[in-house]
Amino acid sequence: MKNKSLTALNKRQYKDTKILIKEIRKAVEKETGLTFSELKKKYSEQALFYKVLRCVTTTKKAVCKTFDISIENACRYKRKIEEQGLLVQSVDEVKCPYSGCMAHILSTNEKMFAELTKSNTNQLKLF
């Protein structure tokens, strides 16, 4: 009985991640006016990582899975872009839309920087 429910859960999660990938790709394609394959041809991996995070504010894992970028490379790209002051990570962790684990949200869109750098917790206001 456990195996059947686990299989159903895995199928549901697989379906949800496929929907997420489709929605992220659609948002980036709409914003850039380029198809997925055109984006992959036109931009290097690092440039694509930057471009995607200008269009969609999400976790590194979601970007990597959507655009076939290795996590290891994405870590390097994130650090380089962050050092240039062009990428901001959220102060608070949120549930990753892809993995379901707690993670920080990333963005290279300047309009999102202020929102991501303020905390939503009241922990500092206790004293």
Helices and strands as residue ranges (DSSP letters): H 2-32, H 36-42, H 45-55, H 60-67, H 71-83, E 88-95, E 102-107, H 110-117, G 123-126
